[in-house]
Amino acid sequence: MDTISARCLMCSKTYTVDESHKDYKKLVAQEKPVATFICDLCNYRVQHESEEKHKPKKPM
């Protein structure tokens, strides 16, 4: 199974991404020594913060 080294744009962690990952084809097409993407943890974090911001404010 082929793998590629990729770095998250938000948290800067380096991951080894294999062929089964959803963004593998995009990462291979970047043709950089270390490809960049947004990891699942950061993706979920941004989604959660966005949902929390759009919730109505509770009255004091």
CHARMM internal coordinates of N, CA and C (Angstrom, degrees):
IC EDIT
DIST 1 N 1 CA 1.4577
DIST 1 CA 1 C 1.5290
ANGL 1 N 1 CA 1 C 108.30
DIST 1 C 2 N 1.3221
ANGL 1 CA 1 C 2 N 116.73
DIHE 1 N 1 CA 1 C 2 N 129.82
DIST 2 N 2 CA 1.4579
ANGL 1 C 2 N 2 CA 121.64
DIHE 1 CA 1 C 2 N 2 CA -179.26
DIST 2 CA 2 C 1.5208
ANGL 2 N 2 CA 2 C 110.21
DIHE 1 C 2 N 2 CA 2 C -79.25
DIST 2 C 3 N 1.3276
ANGL 2 CA 2 C 3 N 115.22
DIHE 2 N 2 CA 2 C 3 N 144.78
DIST 3 N 3 CA 1.4607
ANGL 2 C 3 N 3 CA 121.54
DIHE 2 CA 2 C 3 N 3 CA 176.58
DIST 3 CA 3 C 1.5143
ANGL 3 N 3 CA 3 C 109.00
DIHE 2 C 3 N 3 CA 3 C -131.95
DIST 3 C 4 N 1.3219
ANGL 3 CA 3 C 4 N 115.49
DIHE 3 N 3 CA 3 C 4 N 158.76
DIST 4 N 4 CA 1.4618
ANGL 3 C 4 N 4 CA 121.94
DIHE 3 CA 3 C 4 N 4 CA 177.56
DIST 4 CA 4 C 1.5244
ANGL 4 N 4 CA 4 C 107.78
DIHE 3 C 4 N 4 CA 4 C -136.84
DIST 4 C 5 N 1.3144
ANGL 4 CA 4 C 5 N 117.01
DIHE 4 N 4 CA 4 C 5 N 146.20
DIST 5 N 5 CA 1.4514
ANGL 4 C 5 N 5 CA 122.00
DIHE 4 CA 4 C 5 N 5 CA 177.54
DIST 5 CA 5 C 1.5252
ANGL 5 N 5 CA 5 C 108.05
DIHE 4 C 5 N 5 CA 5 C -88.54
DIST 5 C 6 N 1.3272
ANGL 5 CA 5 C 6 N 116.05
DIHE 5 N 5 CA 5 C 6 N 128.77
DIST 6 N 6 CA 1.4647
ANGL 5 C 6 N 6 CA 120.58
DIHE 5 CA 5 C 6 N 6 CA -178.07
DIST 6 CA 6 C 1.5216
ANGL 6 N 6 CA 6 C 109.58
DIHE 5 C 6 N 6 CA 6 C -138.02
DIST 6 C 7 N 1.3332
ANGL 6 CA 6 C 7 N 116.03
DIHE 6 N 6 CA 6 C 7 N 147.87
DIST 7 N 7 CA 1.4554
ANGL 6 C 7 N 7 CA 122.10
DIHE 6 CA 6 C 7 N 7 CA -178.27
DIST 7 CA 7 C 1.5199
ANGL 7 N 7 CA 7 C 109.51
DIHE 6 C 7 N 7 CA 7 C -114.98
DIST 7 C 8 N 1.3380
ANGL 7 CA 7 C 8 N 116.12
DIHE 7 N 7 CA 7 C 8 N 138.27
DIST 8 N 8 CA 1.4598
ANGL 7 C 8 N 8 CA 121.50
DIHE 7 CA 7 C 8 N 8 CA 178.19
DIST 8 CA 8 C 1.5315
ANGL 8 N 8 CA 8 C 109.00
DIHE 7 C 8 N 8 CA 8 C -75.95
DIST 8 C 9 N 1.3187
ANGL 8 CA 8 C 9 N 116.69
DIHE 8 N 8 CA 8 C 9 N 137.41
DIST 9 N 9 CA 1.4598
ANGL 8 C 9 N 9 CA 121.22
DIHE 8 CA 8 C 9 N 9 CA -179.92
DIST 9 CA 9 C 1.5236
ANGL 9 N 9 CA 9 C 112.98
DIHE 8 C 9 N 9 CA 9 C -72.84
DIST 9 C 10 N 1.3180
ANGL 9 CA 9 C 10 N 117.72
DIHE 9 N 9 CA 9 C 10 N -25.09
DIST 10 N 10 CA 1.4574
ANGL 9 C 10 N 10 CA 120.28
DIHE 9 CA 9 C 10 N 10 CA -175.01
DIST 10 CA 10 C 1.5260
ANGL 10 N 10 CA 10 C 113.30
DIHE 9 C 10 N 10 CA 10 C -94.96
DIST 10 C 11 N 1.3288
ANGL 10 CA 10 C 11 N 117.66
DIHE 10 N 10 CA 10 C 11 N -45.98
DIST 11 N 11 CA 1.4699
ANGL 10 C 11 N 11 CA 120.29
DIHE 10 CA 10 C 11 N 11 CA -176.35
DIST 11 CA 11 C 1.5291
ANGL 11 N 11 CA 11 C 112.82
DIHE 10 C 11 N 11 CA 11 C -103.57
DIST 11 C 12 N 1.3156
ANGL 11 CA 11 C 12 N 118.69
DIHE 11 N 11 CA 11 C 12 N -7.48
DIST 12 N 12 CA 1.4679
ANGL 11 C 12 N 12 CA 125.51
DIHE 11 CA 11 C 12 N 12 CA 177.43
DIST 12 CA 12 C 1.5214
ANGL 12 N 12 CA 12 C 114.45
DIHE 11 C 12 N 12 CA 12 C 63.83
DIST 12 C 13 N 1.3109
ANGL 12 CA 12 C 13 N 118.11
DIHE 12 N 12 CA 12 C 13 N 17.23
DIST 13 N 13 CA 1.4620
ANGL 12 C 13 N 13 CA 120.11
DIHE 12 CA 12 C 13 N 13 CA 174.89
DIST 13 CA 13 C 1.5201
ANGL 13 N 13 CA 13 C 108.74
DIHE 12 C 13 N 13 CA 13 C -77.30
DIST 13 C 14 N 1.3305
ANGL 13 CA 13 C 14 N 115.83
DIHE 13 N 13 CA 13 C 14 N 148.05
DIST 14 N 14 CA 1.4500
ANGL 13 C 14 N 14 CA 120.99
DIHE 13 CA 13 C 14 N 14 CA 177.72
DIST 14 CA 14 C 1.5191
ANGL 14 N 14 CA 14 C 108.77
DIHE 13 C 14 N 14 CA 14 C -100.13
DIST 14 C 15 N 1.3137
ANGL 14 CA 14 C 15 N 115.99
DIHE 14 N 14 CA 14 C 15 N 130.76
DIST 15 N 15 CA 1.4579
ANGL 14 C 15 N 15 CA 122.55
DIHE 14 CA 14 C 15 N 15 CA -178.28
DIST 15 CA 15 C 1.5217
ANGL 15 N 15 CA 15 C 109.43
DIHE 14 C 15 N 15 CA 15 C -121.46
DIST 15 C 16 N 1.3229
ANGL 15 CA 15 C 16 N 115.97
DIHE 15 N 15 CA 15 C 16 N 151.61
DIST 16 N 16 CA 1.4524
ANGL 15 C 16 N 16 CA 120.63
DIHE 15 CA 15 C 16 N 16 CA 169.41
DIST 16 CA 16 C 1.5146
ANGL 16 N 16 CA 16 C 106.66
DIHE 15 C 16 N 16 CA 16 C -101.19
DIST 16 C 17 N 1.3065
ANGL 16 CA 16 C 17 N 115.81
DIHE 16 N 16 CA 16 C 17 N 117.49
DIST 17 N 17 CA 1.4568
ANGL 16 C 17 N 17 CA 122.25
DIHE 16 CA 16 C 17 N 17 CA -175.01
DIST 17 CA 17 C 1.5233
ANGL 17 N 17 CA 17 C 107.91
DIHE 16 C 17 N 17 CA 17 C -104.75
DIST 17 C 18 N 1.3348
ANGL 17 CA 17 C 18 N 116.47
DIHE 17 N 17 CA 17 C 18 N 128.04
DIST 18 N 18 CA 1.4647
ANGL 17 C 18 N 18 CA 119.79
DIHE 17 CA 17 C 18 N 18 CA 179.47
DIST 18 CA 18 C 1.5268
ANGL 18 N 18 CA 18 C 110.68
DIHE 17 C 18 N 18 CA 18 C -99.76
DIST 18 C 19 N 1.3194
ANGL 18 CA 18 C 19 N 115.33
DIHE 18 N 18 CA 18 C 19 N 179.65
DIST 19 N 19 CA 1.4712
ANGL 18 C 19 N 19 CA 121.25
DIHE 18 CA 18 C 19 N 19 CA -174.98
DIST 19 CA 19 C 1.5195
ANGL 19 N 19 CA 19 C 113.78
DIHE 18 C 19 N 19 CA 19 C -62.05
DIST 19 C 20 N 1.3264
ANGL 19 CA 19 C 20 N 118.16
DIHE 19 N 19 CA 19 C 20 N -23.74
DIST 20 N 20 CA 1.4578
ANGL 19 C 20 N 20 CA 120.53
DIHE 19 CA 19 C 20 N 20 CA -176.33
DIST 20 CA 20 C 1.5322
ANGL 20 N 20 CA 20 C 112.86
DIHE 19 C 20 N 20 CA 20 C -79.62
DIST 20 C 21 N 1.3313
ANGL 20 CA 20 C 21 N 118.51
DIHE 20 N 20 CA 20 C 21 N -10.49
DIST 21 N 21 CA 1.4669
ANGL 20 C 21 N 21 CA 121.78
DIHE 20 CA 20 C 21 N 21 CA -179.55
DIST 21 CA 21 C 1.5256
ANGL 21 N 21 CA 21 C 110.03
DIHE 20 C 21 N 21 CA 21 C -70.76
DIST 21 C 22 N 1.3294
ANGL 21 CA 21 C 22 N 116.59
DIHE 21 N 21 CA 21 C 22 N 146.99
DIST 22 N 22 CA 1.4677
ANGL 21 C 22 N 22 CA 121.12
DIHE 21 CA 21 C 22 N 22 CA -175.69
DIST 22 CA 22 C 1.5279
ANGL 22 N 22 CA 22 C 112.87
DIHE 21 C 22 N 22 CA 22 C -67.31
DIST 22 C 23 N 1.3323
ANGL 22 CA 22 C 23 N 119.34
DIHE 22 N 22 CA 22 C 23 N -27.43
DIST 23 N 23 CA 1.4599
ANGL 22 C 23 N 23 CA 122.62
DIHE 22 CA 22 C 23 N 23 CA -177.27
DIST 23 CA 23 C 1.5251
ANGL 23 N 23 CA 23 C 113.11
DIHE 22 C 23 N 23 CA 23 C -100.86
DIST 23 C 24 N 1.3099
ANGL 23 CA 23 C 24 N 118.62
DIHE 23 N 23 CA 23 C 24 N 12.39
DIST 24 N 24 CA 1.4650
ANGL 23 C 24 N 24 CA 121.32
DIHE 23 CA 23 C 24 N 24 CA -174.58
DIST 24 CA 24 C 1.5262
ANGL 24 N 24 CA 24 C 111.94
DIHE 23 C 24 N 24 CA 24 C -59.77
DIST 24 C 25 N 1.3103
ANGL 24 CA 24 C 25 N 118.29
DIHE 24 N 24 CA 24 C 25 N -45.79
DIST 25 N 25 CA 1.4680
ANGL 24 C 25 N 25 CA 121.05
DIHE 24 CA 24 C 25 N 25 CA -177.60
DIST 25 CA 25 C 1.5262
ANGL 25 N 25 CA 25 C 111.59
DIHE 24 C 25 N 25 CA 25 C -63.98
DIST 25 C 26 N 1.3339
ANGL 25 CA 25 C 26 N 116.99
DIHE 25 N 25 CA 25 C 26 N -37.58
DIST 26 N 26 CA 1.4589
ANGL 25 C 26 N 26 CA 120.61
DIHE 25 CA 25 C 26 N 26 CA 178.22
DIST 26 CA 26 C 1.5305
ANGL 26 N 26 CA 26 C 110.97
DIHE 25 C 26 N 26 CA 26 C -66.85
DIST 26 C 27 N 1.3309
ANGL 26 CA 26 C 27 N 116.47
DIHE 26 N 26 CA 26 C 27 N -38.51
DIST 27 N 27 CA 1.4559
ANGL 26 C 27 N 27 CA 120.46
DIHE 26 CA 26 C 27 N 27 CA -179.15
DIST 27 CA 27 C 1.5240
ANGL 27 N 27 CA 27 C 111.57
DIHE 26 C 27 N 27 CA 27 C -68.62
DIST 27 C 28 N 1.3083
ANGL 27 CA 27 C 28 N 117.46
DIHE 27 N 27 CA 27 C 28 N -38.60
DIST 28 N 28 CA 1.4630
ANGL 27 C 28 N 28 CA 121.01
DIHE 27 CA 27 C 28 N 28 CA 178.25
DIST 28 CA 28 C 1.5272
ANGL 28 N 28 CA 28 C 109.94
DIHE 27 C 28 N 28 CA 28 C -66.57
DIST 28 C 29 N 1.3204
ANGL 28 CA 28 C 29 N 117.80
DIHE 28 N 28 CA 28 C 29 N -35.65
DIST 29 N 29 CA 1.4583
ANGL 28 C 29 N 29 CA 122.07
DIHE 28 CA 28 C 29 N 29 CA -178.54
DIST 29 CA 29 C 1.5255
ANGL 29 N 29 CA 29 C 112.68
DIHE 28 C 29 N 29 CA 29 C -70.96
DIST 29 C 30 N 1.3383
ANGL 29 CA 29 C 30 N 118.81
DIHE 29 N 29 CA 29 C 30 N -17.39
DIST 30 N 30 CA 1.4689
ANGL 29 C 30 N 30 CA 121.11
DIHE 29 CA 29 C 30 N 30 CA -178.84
DIST 30 CA 30 C 1.5240
ANGL 30 N 30 CA 30 C 112.65
DIHE 29 C 30 N 30 CA 30 C -68.60
DIST 30 C 31 N 1.3247
ANGL 30 CA 30 C 31 N 118.30
DIHE 30 N 30 CA 30 C 31 N -27.31
DIST 31 N 31 CA 1.4621
ANGL 30 C 31 N 31 CA 123.85
DIHE 30 CA 30 C 31 N 31 CA 177.95
DIST 31 CA 31 C 1.5194
ANGL 31 N 31 CA 31 C 112.39
DIHE 30 C 31 N 31 CA 31 C 52.97
DIST 31 C 32 N 1.3192
ANGL 31 CA 31 C 32 N 117.37
DIHE 31 N 31 CA 31 C 32 N 45.05
DIST 32 N 32 CA 1.4632
ANGL 31 C 32 N 32 CA 122.99
DIHE 31 CA 31 C 32 N 32 CA 175.45
DIST 32 CA 32 C 1.5253
ANGL 32 N 32 CA 32 C 108.08
DIHE 31 C 32 N 32 CA 32 C -114.71
DIST 32 C 33 N 1.3372
ANGL 32 CA 32 C 33 N 118.11
DIHE 32 N 32 CA 32 C 33 N 159.23
DIST 33 N 33 CA 1.4721
ANGL 32 C 33 N 33 CA 119.02
DIHE 32 CA 32 C 33 N 33 CA 177.25
DIST 33 CA 33 C 1.5344
ANGL 33 N 33 CA 33 C 112.00
DIHE 32 C 33 N 33 CA 33 C -60.70
DIST 33 C 34 N 1.3299
ANGL 33 CA 33 C 34 N 115.51
DIHE 33 N 33 CA 33 C 34 N -42.41
DIST 34 N 34 CA 1.4668
ANGL 33 C 34 N 34 CA 120.73
DIHE 33 CA 33 C 34 N 34 CA 174.92
DIST 34 CA 34 C 1.5250
ANGL 34 N 34 CA 34 C 106.87
DIHE 33 C 34 N 34 CA 34 C -126.68
DIST 34 C 35 N 1.3135
ANGL 34 CA 34 C 35 N 116.63
DIHE 34 N 34 CA 34 C 35 N 109.34
DIST 35 N 35 CA 1.4626
ANGL 34 C 35 N 35 CA 121.45
DIHE 34 CA 34 C 35 N 35 CA -179.54
DIST 35 CA 35 C 1.5261
ANGL 35 N 35 CA 35 C 109.83
DIHE 34 C 35 N 35 CA 35 C -70.39
DIST 35 C 36 N 1.3317
ANGL 35 CA 35 C 36 N 116.77
DIHE 35 N 35 CA 35 C 36 N 157.52
DIST 36 N 36 CA 1.4599
ANGL 35 C 36 N 36 CA 121.24
DIHE 35 CA 35 C 36 N 36 CA -179.58
DIST 36 CA 36 C 1.5209
ANGL 36 N 36 CA 36 C 110.15
DIHE 35 C 36 N 36 CA 36 C -120.50
DIST 36 C 37 N 1.3247
ANGL 36 CA 36 C 37 N 114.81
DIHE 36 N 36 CA 36 C 37 N 144.85
DIST 37 N 37 CA 1.4558
ANGL 36 C 37 N 37 CA 122.13
DIHE 36 CA 36 C 37 N 37 CA 177.05
DIST 37 CA 37 C 1.5115
ANGL 37 N 37 CA 37 C 107.66
DIHE 36 C 37 N 37 CA 37 C -159.28
DIST 37 C 38 N 1.3324
ANGL 37 CA 37 C 38 N 117.98
DIHE 37 N 37 CA 37 C 38 N 178.55
DIST 38 N 38 CA 1.4632
ANGL 37 C 38 N 38 CA 122.20
DIHE 37 CA 37 C 38 N 38 CA 175.73
DIST 38 CA 38 C 1.5217
ANGL 38 N 38 CA 38 C 107.30
DIHE 37 C 38 N 38 CA 38 C -109.06
DIST 38 C 39 N 1.3259
ANGL 38 CA 38 C 39 N 115.93
DIHE 38 N 38 CA 38 C 39 N 121.33
DIST 39 N 39 CA 1.4647
ANGL 38 C 39 N 39 CA 120.71
DIHE 38 CA 38 C 39 N 39 CA -175.44
DIST 39 CA 39 C 1.5321
ANGL 39 N 39 CA 39 C 110.63
DIHE 38 C 39 N 39 CA 39 C -70.22
DIST 39 C 40 N 1.3190
ANGL 39 CA 39 C 40 N 115.10
DIHE 39 N 39 CA 39 C 40 N 166.20
DIST 40 N 40 CA 1.4629
ANGL 39 C 40 N 40 CA 120.81
DIHE 39 CA 39 C 40 N 40 CA -177.66
DIST 40 CA 40 C 1.5242
ANGL 40 N 40 CA 40 C 112.14
DIHE 39 C 40 N 40 CA 40 C -62.71
DIST 40 C 41 N 1.3282
ANGL 40 CA 40 C 41 N 117.51
DIHE 40 N 40 CA 40 C 41 N -39.54
DIST 41 N 41 CA 1.4614
ANGL 40 C 41 N 41 CA 120.88
DIHE 40 CA 40 C 41 N 41 CA -179.16
DIST 41 CA 41 C 1.5295
ANGL 41 N 41 CA 41 C 110.92
DIHE 40 C 41 N 41 CA 41 C -62.19
DIST 41 C 42 N 1.3129
ANGL 41 CA 41 C 42 N 117.73
DIHE 41 N 41 CA 41 C 42 N -46.67
DIST 42 N 42 CA 1.4677
ANGL 41 C 42 N 42 CA 121.07
DIHE 41 CA 41 C 42 N 42 CA 178.71
DIST 42 CA 42 C 1.5229
ANGL 42 N 42 CA 42 C 111.03
DIHE 41 C 42 N 42 CA 42 C -67.63
DIST 42 C 43 N 1.3171
ANGL 42 CA 42 C 43 N 116.77
DIHE 42 N 42 CA 42 C 43 N -35.89
DIST 43 N 43 CA 1.4577
ANGL 42 C 43 N 43 CA 120.78
DIHE 42 CA 42 C 43 N 43 CA 178.17
DIST 43 CA 43 C 1.5316
ANGL 43 N 43 CA 43 C 110.29
DIHE 42 C 43 N 43 CA 43 C -62.03
DIST 43 C 44 N 1.3254
ANGL 43 CA 43 C 44 N 117.02
DIHE 43 N 43 CA 43 C 44 N -45.56
DIST 44 N 44 CA 1.4654
ANGL 43 C 44 N 44 CA 121.01
DIHE 43 CA 43 C 44 N 44 CA 178.53
DIST 44 CA 44 C 1.5212
ANGL 44 N 44 CA 44 C 111.45
DIHE 43 C 44 N 44 CA 44 C -67.09
DIST 44 C 45 N 1.3317
ANGL 44 CA 44 C 45 N 117.31
DIHE 44 N 44 CA 44 C 45 N -35.56
DIST 45 N 45 CA 1.4585
ANGL 44 C 45 N 45 CA 121.28
DIHE 44 CA 44 C 45 N 45 CA 179.88
DIST 45 CA 45 C 1.5301
ANGL 45 N 45 CA 45 C 110.39
DIHE 44 C 45 N 45 CA 45 C -64.10
DIST 45 C 46 N 1.3205
ANGL 45 CA 45 C 46 N 117.40
DIHE 45 N 45 CA 45 C 46 N -45.50
DIST 46 N 46 CA 1.4661
ANGL 45 C 46 N 46 CA 121.47
DIHE 45 CA 45 C 46 N 46 CA 179.61
DIST 46 CA 46 C 1.5214
ANGL 46 N 46 CA 46 C 110.43
DIHE 45 C 46 N 46 CA 46 C -65.47
DIST 46 C 47 N 1.3169
ANGL 46 CA 46 C 47 N 116.84
DIHE 46 N 46 CA 46 C 47 N -40.48
DIST 47 N 47 CA 1.4662
ANGL 46 C 47 N 47 CA 120.64
DIHE 46 CA 46 C 47 N 47 CA 179.06
DIST 47 CA 47 C 1.5272
ANGL 47 N 47 CA 47 C 110.36
DIHE 46 C 47 N 47 CA 47 C -62.98
DIST 47 C 48 N 1.3302
ANGL 47 CA 47 C 48 N 117.90
DIHE 47 N 47 CA 47 C 48 N -42.82
DIST 48 N 48 CA 1.4675
ANGL 47 C 48 N 48 CA 121.77
DIHE 47 CA 47 C 48 N 48 CA -179.71
DIST 48 CA 48 C 1.5350
ANGL 48 N 48 CA 48 C 110.78
DIHE 47 C 48 N 48 CA 48 C -65.14
DIST 48 C 49 N 1.3373
ANGL 48 CA 48 C 49 N 116.95
DIHE 48 N 48 CA 48 C 49 N -44.34
DIST 49 N 49 CA 1.4594
ANGL 48 C 49 N 49 CA 120.08
DIHE 48 CA 48 C 49 N 49 CA 179.26
DIST 49 CA 49 C 1.5266
ANGL 49 N 49 CA 49 C 111.27
DIHE 48 C 49 N 49 CA 49 C -62.85
DIST 49 C 50 N 1.3121
ANGL 49 CA 49 C 50 N 116.96
DIHE 49 N 49 CA 49 C 50 N -37.02
DIST 50 N 50 CA 1.4529
ANGL 49 C 50 N 50 CA 120.71
DIHE 49 CA 49 C 50 N 50 CA 178.70
DIST 50 CA 50 C 1.5296
ANGL 50 N 50 CA 50 C 111.15
DIHE 49 C 50 N 50 CA 50 C -66.54
DIST 50 C 51 N 1.3249
ANGL 50 CA 50 C 51 N 116.53
DIHE 50 N 50 CA 50 C 51 N -43.10
DIST 51 N 51 CA 1.4698
ANGL 50 C 51 N 51 CA 120.11
DIHE 50 CA 50 C 51 N 51 CA 178.59
DIST 51 CA 51 C 1.5143
ANGL 51 N 51 CA 51 C 111.23
DIHE 50 C 51 N 51 CA 51 C -65.38
DIST 51 C 52 N 1.3278
ANGL 51 CA 51 C 52 N 117.98
DIHE 51 N 51 CA 51 C 52 N -38.67
DIST 52 N 52 CA 1.4601
ANGL 51 C 52 N 52 CA 121.04
DIHE 51 CA 51 C 52 N 52 CA 179.58
DIST 52 CA 52 C 1.5309
ANGL 52 N 52 CA 52 C 111.43
DIHE 51 C 52 N 52 CA 52 C -66.98
DIST 52 C 53 N 1.3139
ANGL 52 CA 52 C 53 N 116.73
DIHE 52 N 52 CA 52 C 53 N -35.01
DIST 53 N 53 CA 1.4530
ANGL 52 C 53 N 53 CA 120.03
DIHE 52 CA 52 C 53 N 53 CA -179.31
DIST 53 CA 53 C 1.5283
ANGL 53 N 53 CA 53 C 111.21
DIHE 52 C 53 N 53 CA 53 C -68.50
DIST 53 C 54 N 1.3151
ANGL 53 CA 53 C 54 N 118.01
DIHE 53 N 53 CA 53 C 54 N -32.48
DIST 54 N 54 CA 1.4619
ANGL 53 C 54 N 54 CA 121.15
DIHE 53 CA 53 C 54 N 54 CA -176.78
DIST 54 CA 54 C 1.5271
ANGL 54 N 54 CA 54 C 113.40
DIHE 53 C 54 N 54 CA 54 C -86.75
DIST 54 C 55 N 1.3122
ANGL 54 CA 54 C 55 N 117.58
DIHE 54 N 54 CA 54 C 55 N -3.59
DIST 55 N 55 CA 1.4598
ANGL 54 C 55 N 55 CA 119.86
DIHE 54 CA 54 C 55 N 55 CA 177.22
DIST 55 CA 55 C 1.5306
ANGL 55 N 55 CA 55 C 108.94
DIHE 54 C 55 N 55 CA 55 C -73.29
DIST 55 C 56 N 1.3239
ANGL 55 CA 55 C 56 N 117.23
DIHE 55 N 55 CA 55 C 56 N 147.97
DIST 56 N 56 CA 1.4734
ANGL 55 C 56 N 56 CA 118.81
DIHE 55 CA 55 C 56 N 56 CA 178.45
DIST 56 CA 56 C 1.5387
ANGL 56 N 56 CA 56 C 110.40
DIHE 55 C 56 N 56 CA 56 C -67.44
DIST 56 C 57 N 1.3249
ANGL 56 CA 56 C 57 N 115.30
DIHE 56 N 56 CA 56 C 57 N 146.45
DIST 57 N 57 CA 1.4725
ANGL 56 C 57 N 57 CA 120.82
DIHE 56 CA 56 C 57 N 57 CA -179.85
DIST 57 CA 57 C 1.5208
ANGL 57 N 57 CA 57 C 109.66
DIHE 56 C 57 N 57 CA 57 C -74.04
DIST 57 C 58 N 1.3243
ANGL 57 CA 57 C 58 N 115.27
DIHE 57 N 57 CA 57 C 58 N 141.69
DIST 58 N 58 CA 1.4697
ANGL 57 C 58 N 58 CA 120.09
DIHE 57 CA 57 C 58 N 58 CA 178.07
DIST 58 CA 58 C 1.5212
ANGL 58 N 58 CA 58 C 109.34
DIHE 57 C 58 N 58 CA 58 C -82.00
DIST 58 C 59 N 1.3297
ANGL 58 CA 58 C 59 N 117.71
DIHE 58 N 58 CA 58 C 59 N 138.24
DIST 59 N 59 CA 1.4702
ANGL 58 C 59 N 59 CA 119.26
DIHE 58 CA 58 C 59 N 59 CA 178.25
DIST 59 CA 59 C 1.5271
ANGL 59 N 59 CA 59 C 110.56
DIHE 58 C 59 N 59 CA 59 C -71.19
DIST 59 C 60 N 1.2826
ANGL 59 CA 59 C 60 N 115.25
DIHE 59 N 59 CA 59 C 60 N 147.25
DIST 60 N 60 CA 1.4724
ANGL 59 C 60 N 60 CA 120.33
DIHE 59 CA 59 C 60 N 60 CA -178.97
DIST 60 CA 60 C 1.4973
ANGL 60 N 60 CA 60 C 110.62
DIHE 59 C 60 N 60 CA 60 C -85.31
END
COOR INIT
IC SEED 1 N 1 CA 1 C
IC BUILD
